[in-house]
């Protein structure tokens, strides 16, 4: 009987320590901003958190080797395009992307745009977030990449294939850990 109690206690300790490890790895930093823009642009919280986790690991000062900036790693020309598309003009410089709210707002706007463009096919939208929608539009017209013109069965860029899988994994972990 004592052995059963000991194993039960050890099991509980392991369970709760793995939960805290998961929560440490999959943080909810900036959740107020994620929730705000999730509702405003109709993009799931878990997708936004997964993109932030994958892109910058919650570092607002992140910069990529190709020039993407901030939490959601937006390229300066994409930021300018989004401002013009939604606001009619460019009113902010690219340094604003270091601001968490600006990065989350415009990153979520871009995800919403891509989800709309690709008929809510999330994996296709995420591929476009990484590779650009010009490349994804070409892939969708290529029968070796897409049989229906909506979903990608084959992503030609290995970096984008890996990125889509990584975002999907992070999104599922956010769902599992937090019930999002």
N, CA, C and O of each residue as an XYZ file, in Angstrom:
720
protein
N       0.820     -1.192      0.000
C       0.000      0.000      0.000
C       0.865      1.256      0.000
O       0.580      2.215     -0.717
N       1.922      1.243      0.809
C       2.821      2.385      0.882
C       3.477      2.640     -0.479
O       3.660      3.790     -0.876
N       3.829      1.569     -1.189
C       4.433      1.687     -2.507
C       3.478      2.357     -3.497
O       3.910      3.170     -4.314
N       2.207      2.028     -3.433
C       1.196      2.622     -4.313
C       1.109      4.131     -4.054
O       1.045      4.924     -4.994
N       1.106      4.515     -2.794
C       1.031      5.932     -2.408
C       2.274      6.668     -2.912
O       2.167      7.772     -3.445
N       3.439      6.067     -2.746
C       4.689      6.689     -3.200
C       4.654      6.895     -4.713
O       4.990      7.976     -5.197
N       4.249      5.866     -5.466
C       4.166      6.001     -6.922
C       3.126      7.044     -7.339
O       3.336      7.766     -8.313
N       2.031      7.126     -6.627
C       1.009      8.132     -6.926
C       1.567      9.533     -6.709
O       1.343     10.428     -7.524
N       2.290      9.722     -5.614
C       2.887     11.025     -5.330
C       3.939     11.379     -6.379
O       3.978     12.511     -6.859
N       4.783     10.429     -6.733
C       5.786     10.669     -7.776
C       5.129     11.007     -9.106
O       5.588     11.887     -9.835
N       4.056     10.300     -9.410
C       3.325     10.585    -10.641
C       2.776     12.002    -10.672
O       2.853     12.683    -11.695
N       2.224     12.441     -9.552
C       1.698     13.810     -9.468
C       2.818     14.837     -9.590
O       2.655     15.855    -10.263
N       3.940     14.580     -8.951
C       5.081     15.490     -9.040
C       5.551     15.601    -10.491
O       5.774     16.703    -10.992
N       5.698     14.477    -11.152
C       6.117     14.492    -12.557
C       5.099     15.203    -13.439
O       5.474     15.966    -14.330
N       3.832     14.960    -13.199
C       2.777     15.603    -13.990
C       2.844     17.122    -13.846
O       2.859     17.844    -14.843
N       2.883     17.600    -12.609
C       2.877     19.041    -12.389
C       4.178     19.694    -12.827
O       4.164     20.842    -13.271
N       5.299     18.998    -12.716
C       6.556     19.589    -13.178
C       6.585     19.646    -14.697
O       7.146     20.587    -15.258
N       5.996     18.663    -15.386
C       5.960     18.727    -16.849
C       5.021     19.832    -17.313
O       5.274     20.454    -18.345
N       3.941     20.091    -16.576
C       3.039     21.197    -16.921
C       3.766     22.524    -16.811
O       3.625     23.383    -17.682
N       4.546     22.702    -15.745
C       5.254     23.971    -15.580
C       6.346     24.118    -16.627
O       6.619     25.230    -17.079
N       6.972     23.023    -17.019
C       7.967     23.077    -18.090
C       7.281     23.486    -19.388
O       7.793     24.345    -20.105
N       6.139     22.893    -19.704
C       5.417     23.257    -20.916
C       5.039     24.729    -20.893
O       5.185     25.430    -21.895
N       4.553     25.198    -19.748
C       4.155     26.600    -19.642
C       5.366     27.518    -19.751
O       5.251     28.634    -20.258
N       6.507     27.069    -19.290
C       7.723     27.874    -19.433
C       8.161     27.929    -20.892
O       8.643     28.961    -21.361
N       7.997     26.829    -21.602
C       8.385     26.788    -23.006
C       7.374     27.491    -23.906
O       7.747     28.068    -24.927
N       6.113     27.447    -23.536
C       5.039     28.027    -24.344
C       4.357     29.116    -23.537
O       3.251     28.947    -23.025
N       5.055     30.234    -23.443
C       4.568     31.323    -22.616
C       3.410     32.082    -23.257
O       3.162     31.988    -24.460
N       2.720     32.828    -22.424
C       1.581     33.639    -22.878
C       1.875     35.128    -22.717
O       0.974     35.931    -22.471
N       3.140     35.475    -22.858
C       3.512     36.879    -22.754
C       2.768     37.678    -23.828
O       2.550     37.189    -24.936
N       2.391     38.885    -23.495
C       1.642     39.778    -24.383
C       0.222     39.272    -24.653
O      -0.376     39.615    -25.672
N      -0.316     38.460    -23.743
C      -1.641     37.871    -23.978
C      -2.737     38.926    -24.126
O      -3.698     38.712    -24.865
N      -2.608     40.065    -23.432
C      -3.623     41.113    -23.591
C      -3.648     41.632    -25.027
O      -4.721     41.868    -25.584
N      -2.481     41.809    -25.622
C      -2.410     42.278    -27.010
C      -2.848     41.189    -27.992
O      -3.553     41.464    -28.963
N      -2.427     39.966    -27.733
C      -2.837     38.855    -28.593
C      -4.357     38.713    -28.569
O      -4.981     38.569    -29.620
N      -4.952     38.752    -27.384
C      -6.411     38.644    -27.276
C      -7.109     39.783    -28.001
O      -8.091     39.564    -28.711
N      -6.611     40.986    -27.826
C      -7.203     42.174    -28.465
C      -7.219     42.027    -29.984
O      -8.261     42.200    -30.616
N      -6.068     41.709    -30.567
C      -5.991     41.643    -32.029
C      -6.543     40.336    -32.587
O      -6.942     40.275    -33.750
N      -6.567     39.305    -31.774
C      -7.228     38.063    -32.171
C      -8.713     38.330    -32.449
O      -9.264     37.900    -33.462
N      -9.331     39.044    -31.528
C     -10.756     39.377    -31.683
C     -10.976     40.353    -32.831
O     -11.898     40.193    -33.631
N     -10.110     41.375    -32.901
C     -10.283     42.411    -33.925
C     -10.153     41.859    -35.344
O     -10.886     42.270    -36.244
N      -9.225     40.934    -35.537
C      -8.968     40.427    -36.888
C      -9.423     38.984    -37.103
O      -9.180     38.406    -38.162
N     -10.076     38.408    -36.106
C     -10.619     37.058    -36.221
C      -9.552     36.015    -36.581
O      -9.715     35.218    -37.504
N      -8.472     36.055    -35.824
C      -7.383     35.091    -35.960
C      -7.231     34.429    -34.591
O      -7.238     35.125    -33.575
N      -7.097     33.123    -34.539
C      -7.051     32.422    -33.256
C      -5.831     32.818    -32.430
O      -4.739     33.042    -32.953
N      -6.058     32.895    -31.122
C      -4.963     33.197    -30.188
C      -3.812     32.218    -30.372
O      -2.648     32.617    -30.423
N      -4.144     30.932    -30.470
C      -3.073     29.935    -30.538
C      -2.222     30.095    -31.791
O      -1.025     29.808    -31.758
N      -2.816     30.549    -32.902
C      -2.022     30.776    -34.111
C      -1.093     31.974    -33.913
O       0.074     31.924    -34.300
N      -1.599     33.037    -33.319
C      -0.762     34.218    -33.081
C       0.386     33.866    -32.138
O       1.540     34.192    -32.416
N       0.075     33.204    -31.027
C       1.132     32.791    -30.094
C       2.143     31.875    -30.786
O       3.347     32.001    -30.559
N       1.669     30.965    -31.619
C       2.568     30.026    -32.305
C       3.501     30.757    -33.263
O       4.679     30.415    -33.363
N       2.985     31.758    -33.966
C       3.834     32.530    -34.881
C       4.866     33.327    -34.087
O       6.039     33.363    -34.459
N       4.440     33.964    -32.999
C       5.400     34.715    -32.173
C       6.477     33.779    -31.627
O       7.666     34.091    -31.686
N       6.055     32.634    -31.096
C       7.002     31.652    -30.544
C       8.008     31.228    -31.611
O       9.211     31.178    -31.357
N       7.505     30.923    -32.806
C       8.354     30.428    -33.885
C       9.250     31.526    -34.447
O      10.425     31.290    -34.730
N       8.701     32.714    -34.606
C       9.445     33.802    -35.239
C      10.511     34.410    -34.338
O      11.651     34.589    -34.767
N      10.156     34.732    -33.090
C      11.077     35.505    -32.250
C      11.276     34.931    -30.857
O      12.102     35.429    -30.092
N      10.532     33.894    -30.522
C      10.540     33.347    -29.166
C      10.282     34.452    -28.131
O      10.896     34.486    -27.065
N       9.352     35.355    -28.481
C       8.893     36.430    -27.602
C       9.946     37.511    -27.336
O       9.892     38.189    -26.310
N      10.886     37.668    -28.239
C      11.886     38.731    -28.129
C      11.460     39.901    -29.017
O      11.548     39.800    -30.241
N      10.999     41.014    -28.425
C      10.527     42.139    -29.236
C      11.631     42.833    -30.030
O      11.351     43.581    -30.967
N      12.889     42.584    -29.653
C      14.015     43.201    -30.347
C      14.632     42.288    -31.403
O      15.699     42.590    -31.938
N      13.970     41.181    -31.703
C      14.521     40.217    -32.657
C      14.648     40.827    -34.051
O      13.803     41.598    -34.505
N      15.735     40.449    -34.700
C      15.972     40.826    -36.098
C      16.489     39.588    -36.812
O      17.368     38.892    -36.303
N      15.946     39.313    -37.987
C      16.418     38.155    -38.744
C      17.553     38.576    -39.671
O      17.781     39.764    -39.896
N      18.244     37.601    -40.192
C      19.323     37.861    -41.137
C      18.857     38.509    -42.431
O      19.640     39.158    -43.124
N      17.574     38.331    -42.756
C      17.051     38.923    -43.994
C      16.338     40.248    -43.746
O      15.844     40.872    -44.684
N      16.282     40.686    -42.469
C      15.739     42.005    -42.179
C      14.375     42.055    -41.529
O      13.834     43.145    -41.339
N      13.789     40.903    -41.175
C      12.504     40.905    -40.485
C      12.714     41.401    -39.059
O      13.763     41.169    -38.457
N      11.697     42.091    -38.524
C      11.853     42.811    -37.262
C      10.725     42.487    -36.293
O       9.575     42.301    -36.690
N      11.085     42.423    -34.997
C      10.103     42.385    -33.921
C       9.569     41.010    -33.584
O      10.041     39.991    -34.088
N       8.563     41.011    -32.713
C       7.968     39.766    -32.220
C       7.484     38.860    -33.340
O       7.719     37.652    -33.318
N       6.805     39.451    -34.321
C       6.219     38.637    -35.386
C       7.060     38.666    -36.659
O       6.626     38.191    -37.709
N       8.274     39.230    -36.558
C       9.258     39.193    -37.635
C       8.668     39.638    -38.976
O       8.613     38.870    -39.937
N       8.237     40.875    -39.011
C       7.657     41.446    -40.225
C       8.756     42.137    -41.024
O       9.580     42.863    -40.466
N       8.760     41.906    -42.321
C       9.710     42.581    -43.198
C       9.280     44.038    -43.349
O       8.083     44.322    -43.411
N      10.239     44.968    -43.409
C       9.881     46.385    -43.557
C       8.958     46.671    -44.740
O       8.008     47.440    -44.596
N       9.212     46.069    -45.912
C       8.352     46.331    -47.064
C       6.947     45.762    -46.865
O       5.980     46.318    -47.386
N       6.821     44.659    -46.117
C       5.496     44.117    -45.801
C       4.765     45.064    -44.859
O       3.564     45.286    -45.013
N       5.475     45.620    -43.889
C       4.897     46.585    -42.950
C       4.381     47.818    -43.707
O       3.275     48.291    -43.445
N       5.174     48.326    -44.630
C       4.737     49.479    -45.435
C       3.517     49.115    -46.270
O       2.566     49.892    -46.356
N       3.541     47.940    -46.882
C       2.414     47.505    -47.709
C       1.146     47.372    -46.861
O       0.075     47.817    -47.276
N       1.259     46.766    -45.683
C       0.101     46.600    -44.797
C      -0.475     47.955    -44.375
O      -1.693     48.130    -44.333
N       0.401     48.907    -44.063
C      -0.088     50.237    -43.693
C      -0.854     50.877    -44.851
O      -1.924     51.454    -44.655
N      -0.309     50.771    -46.033
C      -0.970     51.357    -47.206
C      -2.282     50.633    -47.492
O      -3.298     51.271    -47.767
N      -2.260     49.317    -47.427
C      -3.446     48.504    -47.724
C      -4.587     48.799    -46.753
O      -5.733     48.959    -47.173
N      -4.280     48.870    -45.455
C      -5.327     49.048    -44.446
C      -5.594     50.508    -44.077
O      -6.731     50.879    -43.785
N      -4.546     51.334    -44.089
C      -4.678     52.695    -43.584
C      -4.627     53.759    -44.677
O      -4.876     54.937    -44.417
N      -4.303     53.341    -45.899
C      -4.256     54.293    -47.005
C      -2.934     55.001    -47.185
O      -2.692     55.610    -48.228
N      -2.071     54.930    -46.183
C      -0.756     55.574    -46.285
C       0.180     54.988    -45.227
O      -0.253     54.344    -44.272
N       1.463     55.231    -45.425
C       2.470     54.807    -44.462
C       2.616     55.922    -43.431
O       2.996     57.044    -43.765
N       2.312     55.603    -42.181
C       2.387     56.607    -41.117
C       3.440     56.274    -40.064
O       3.758     57.113    -39.221
N       3.986     55.050    -40.107
C       4.979     54.625    -39.120
C       6.225     54.117    -39.822
O       6.147     53.506    -40.887
N       7.386     54.378    -39.211
C       8.610     53.829    -39.779
C       8.848     52.418    -39.237
O       8.186     51.981    -38.296
N       9.780     51.734    -39.832
C       9.993     50.326    -39.487
C      10.463     50.122    -38.053
O      10.284     49.033    -37.507
N      11.059     51.136    -37.424
C      11.461     50.997    -36.021
C      10.265     50.726    -35.116
O      10.428     50.187    -34.022
N       9.076     51.092    -35.556
C       7.864     50.838    -34.772
C       7.601     49.347    -34.589
O       6.872     48.946    -33.681
N       8.195     48.529    -35.452
C       8.001     47.082    -35.343
C       8.652     46.488    -34.096
O       8.346     45.357    -33.720
N       9.541     47.235    -33.456
C      10.116     46.772    -32.197
C       9.119     46.914    -31.053
O       9.290     46.294    -30.003
N       8.087     47.718    -31.243
C       7.033     47.876    -30.251
C       6.134     46.639    -30.308
O       5.589     46.332    -31.368
N       5.968     45.924    -29.195
C       5.164     44.697    -29.221
C       3.748     44.903    -29.769
O       3.265     44.071    -30.538
N       3.090     45.972    -29.396
C       1.726     46.167    -29.879
C       1.685     46.357    -31.387
O       0.825     45.785    -32.058
N       2.591     47.144    -31.925
C       2.624     47.362    -33.372
C       2.918     46.054    -34.099
O       2.279     45.739    -35.102
N       3.879     45.302    -33.595
C       4.240     44.037    -34.233
C       3.070     43.059    -34.217
O       2.771     42.425    -35.228
N       2.408     42.939    -33.064
C       1.286     41.998    -32.959
C       0.110     42.475    -33.806
O      -0.539     41.666    -34.469
N      -0.170     43.760    -33.793
C      -1.277     44.290    -34.601
C      -1.050     44.003    -36.084
O      -1.925     43.447    -36.747
N       0.107     44.374    -36.602
C       0.343     44.218    -38.032
C       0.632     42.769    -38.418
O       0.286     42.350    -39.523
N       1.257     41.997    -37.532
C       1.438     40.571    -37.809
C       0.103     39.854    -37.878
O      -0.103     38.993    -38.734
N      -0.805     40.208    -36.979
C      -2.139     39.598    -36.973
C      -2.950     40.077    -38.171
O      -3.689     39.295    -38.770
N      -2.822     41.346    -38.524
C      -3.477     41.859    -39.735
C      -3.031     41.052    -40.956
O      -3.837     40.673    -41.805
N      -1.727     40.804    -41.015
C      -1.196     40.061    -42.155
C      -1.716     38.628    -42.158
O      -2.091     38.106    -43.209
N      -1.742     37.986    -40.985
C      -2.315     36.633    -40.915
C      -3.780     36.640    -41.349
O      -4.212     35.743    -42.073
N      -4.548     37.642    -40.914
C      -5.963     37.734    -41.297
C      -6.090     37.892    -42.808
O      -6.940     37.257    -43.434
N      -5.252     38.732    -43.389
C      -5.249     38.922    -44.838
C      -4.968     37.597    -45.553
O      -5.654     37.235    -46.510
N      -3.953     36.886    -45.075
C      -3.571     35.620    -45.701
C      -4.638     34.543    -45.513
O      -4.913     33.775    -46.434
N      -5.234     34.486    -44.336
C      -6.317     33.516    -44.105
C      -7.495     33.793    -45.041
O      -8.105     32.863    -45.568
N      -7.806     35.049    -45.241
C      -8.880     35.412    -46.165
C      -8.495     35.056    -47.598
O      -9.301     34.496    -48.342
N      -7.295     35.374    -47.972
C      -6.797     35.118    -49.337
C      -6.823     33.616    -49.663
O      -7.129     33.218    -50.787
N      -6.498     32.798    -48.665
C      -6.408     31.352    -48.887
C      -7.572     30.589    -48.257
O      -7.419     29.451    -47.814
N      -8.729     31.232    -48.225
C      -9.989     30.601    -47.820
C      -9.881     29.865    -46.485
O     -10.367     28.744    -46.336
N      -9.238     30.515    -45.525
C      -9.052     29.983    -44.174
C      -8.252     28.686    -44.103
O      -8.321     27.969    -43.106
N      -7.503     28.385    -45.143
C      -6.598     27.235    -45.097
C      -5.343     27.694    -44.345
O      -4.460     28.341    -44.908
N      -5.295     27.345    -43.076
C      -4.280     27.875    -42.172
C      -2.856     27.527    -42.596
O      -1.979     28.391    -42.557
N      -2.610     26.297    -42.996
C      -1.243     25.919    -43.367
C      -0.768     26.678    -44.598
O       0.408     27.028    -44.694
N      -1.669     26.936    -45.538
C      -1.301     27.718    -46.718
C      -1.008     29.157    -46.319
O      -0.048     29.754    -46.806
N      -1.827     29.713    -45.441
C      -1.600     31.082    -44.960
C      -0.269     31.185    -44.219
O       0.465     32.156    -44.400
N       0.045     30.202    -43.396
C       1.307     30.212    -42.648
C       2.492     30.084    -43.615
O       3.522     30.726    -43.415
N       2.353     29.273    -44.642
C       3.413     29.169    -45.653
C       3.633     30.529    -46.312
O       4.773     30.926    -46.554
N       2.551     31.238    -46.600
C       2.663     32.559    -47.216
C       3.255     33.580    -46.253
O       3.959     34.493    -46.685
N       2.986     33.444    -44.968
C       3.583     34.332    -43.972
C       5.106     34.215    -44.034
O       5.819     35.203    -43.858
N       5.593     33.012    -44.284
C       7.031     32.765    -44.334
C       7.638     33.046    -45.708
O       8.659     33.728    -45.803
N       7.030     32.537    -46.756
C       7.638     32.594    -48.091
C       7.132     33.747    -48.942
O       7.724     34.069    -49.973
N       6.037     34.372    -48.515
C       5.427     35.431    -49.317
C       4.266     34.878    -50.116
O       4.300     33.733    -50.568
N       3.230     35.701    -50.289
C       2.070     35.173    -50.994
C       2.287     35.057    -52.496
O       1.558     34.323    -53.163
N       3.269     35.761    -53.042
C       3.595     35.588    -54.469
C       4.091     34.174    -54.740
O       3.658     33.530    -55.696
N       5.001     33.693    -53.895
C       5.529     32.330    -54.055
C       4.423     31.307    -53.853
O       4.310     30.352    -54.621
N       3.603     31.503    -52.818
C       2.540     30.541    -52.530
C       1.504     30.530    -53.651
O       1.006     29.465    -54.013
N       1.175     31.686    -54.202
C       0.237     31.727    -55.335
C       0.761     30.890    -56.499
O      -0.007     30.180    -57.147
N       2.061     30.971    -56.766
C       2.664     30.154    -57.827
C       2.576     28.670    -57.492
O       2.249     27.858    -58.357
N       2.861     28.313    -56.251
C       2.807     26.909    -55.846
C       1.396     26.355    -55.990
O       1.214     25.204    -56.386
N       0.407     27.166    -55.671
C      -0.982     26.698    -55.761
C      -1.409     26.441    -57.205
O      -2.326     25.656    -57.448
N      -0.761     27.090    -58.152
C      -1.067     26.869    -59.568
C      -0.290     25.684    -60.146
O      -0.575     25.233    -61.256
N       0.672     25.190    -59.404
C       1.516     24.078    -59.832
C       0.907     22.769    -59.310
O       0.827     22.566    -58.098
N       0.486     21.896    -60.201
C      -0.158     20.641    -59.797
C       0.754     19.735    -58.968
O       0.265     18.877    -58.233
N       2.060     19.913    -59.077
C       2.959     19.103    -58.249
C       2.984     19.592    -56.792
O       3.491     18.902    -55.907
N       2.437     20.781    -56.557
C       2.382     21.337    -55.195
C       0.973     21.322    -54.617
O       0.792     21.171    -53.408
N      -0.030     21.479    -55.493
C      -1.414     21.572    -55.021
C      -2.356     20.961    -56.046
O      -2.326     21.316    -57.224
N      -3.182     20.051    -55.591
C      -4.141     19.422    -56.505
C      -5.447     20.207    -56.603
O      -6.211     20.028    -57.552
N      -5.707     21.082    -55.616
C      -6.982     21.803    -55.612
C      -6.842     23.319    -55.706
O      -7.851     24.023    -55.741
N      -5.608     23.839    -55.746
C      -5.400     25.275    -55.833
C      -5.659     26.011    -54.523
O      -5.654     27.242    -54.496
N      -5.885     25.272    -53.434
C      -6.164     25.884    -52.125
C      -5.182     25.387    -51.066
O      -4.629     26.171    -50.294
N      -4.978     24.072    -51.044
C      -4.074     23.489    -50.057
C      -2.753     23.096    -50.712
O      -2.699     22.748    -51.891
N      -1.710     23.161    -49.925
C      -0.392     22.771    -50.419
C      -0.070     21.364    -49.949
O       0.071     21.124    -48.750
N       0.045     20.442    -50.878
C       0.471     19.092    -50.519
C       1.986     18.990    -50.521
O       2.559     18.128    -49.855
N       2.628     19.867    -51.264
C       4.080     19.872    -51.368
C       4.552     21.319    -51.318
O       4.130     22.133    -52.140
N       5.404     21.645    -50.383
C       5.979     22.978    -50.277
C       7.415     22.896    -50.788
O       8.254     22.243    -50.166
N       7.706     23.547    -51.910
C       9.035     23.413    -52.526
C      10.207     23.914    -51.680
O      11.304     23.362    -51.764
N       9.992     24.947    -50.871
C      11.080     25.479    -50.041
C      11.174     24.675    -48.744
O      10.211     24.608    -47.979
N      12.323     24.072    -48.503
C      12.478     23.283    -47.272
C      12.340     24.172    -46.035
O      11.780     23.735    -45.029
N      12.833     25.397    -46.088
C      12.704     26.312    -44.952
C      11.228     26.555    -44.619
O      10.840     26.568    -43.450
N      10.416     26.745    -45.655
C       8.986     27.005    -45.439
C       8.280     25.747    -44.954
O       7.400     25.827    -44.098
N       8.649     24.594    -45.484
C       8.076     23.317    -45.005
C       8.334     23.161    -43.510
O       7.431     22.825    -42.744
N       9.571     23.409    -43.109
C       9.962     23.299    -41.703
C       9.217     24.341    -40.866
O       8.754     24.040    -39.766
N       9.102     25.554    -41.383
C       8.420     26.638    -40.676
C       6.949     26.292    -40.424
O       6.452     26.463    -39.311
N       6.262     25.811    -41.444
C       4.847     25.449    -41.305
C       4.688     24.361    -40.249
O       3.791     24.438    -39.409
N       5.541     23.360    -40.285
C       5.475     22.275    -39.295
C       5.753     22.803    -37.889
O       5.100     22.387    -36.932
N       6.708     23.705    -37.759
C       7.060     24.258    -36.457
C       5.912     25.105    -35.888
O       5.609     25.016    -34.698
N       5.277     25.922    -36.729
C       4.137     26.728    -36.272
C       2.985     25.812    -35.880
O       2.348     26.023    -34.848
N       2.717     24.806    -36.689
C       1.625     23.875    -36.386
C       1.880     23.151    -35.061
O       0.961     22.979    -34.260
N       3.102     22.736    -34.836
C       3.467     22.066    -33.583
C       3.278     23.013    -32.394
O       2.710     22.623    -31.374
N       3.749     24.241    -32.524
C       3.595     25.218    -31.441
C       2.116     25.503    -31.184
O       1.696     25.621    -30.033
N       1.335     25.612    -32.244
C      -0.107     25.873    -32.095
C      -0.774     24.732    -31.332
O      -1.581     24.978    -30.435
N      -0.449     23.506    -31.673
C      -1.021     22.349    -30.980
C      -0.579     22.317    -29.520
O      -1.365     21.961    -28.642
N       0.671     22.686    -29.259
C       1.154     22.728    -27.872
C       0.416     23.802    -27.075
O       0.086     23.587    -25.908
N       0.155     24.947    -27.689
C      -0.630     25.988    -26.989
C      -2.036     25.479    -26.672
O      -2.568     25.747    -25.594
N      -2.628     24.756    -27.596
C      -3.950     24.179    -27.349
C      -3.890     23.183    -26.187
O      -4.738     23.207    -25.295
N      -2.879     22.307    -26.209
C      -2.764     21.266    -25.179
C      -2.463     21.848    -23.801
O      -3.078     21.455    -22.810
N      -1.527     22.775    -23.742
C      -1.079     23.308    -22.458
C      -2.107     24.247    -21.839
O      -2.323     24.224    -20.627
N      -2.749     25.083    -22.680
C      -3.643     26.113    -22.148
C      -5.109     25.918    -22.513
O      -5.976     26.657    -22.045
N      -5.381     24.929    -23.342
C      -6.771     24.713    -23.754
C      -7.302     25.840    -24.629
O      -8.498     26.130    -24.614
N      -6.417     26.477    -25.390
C      -6.854     27.574    -26.278
C      -7.694     27.043    -27.416
O      -8.149     27.815    -28.260
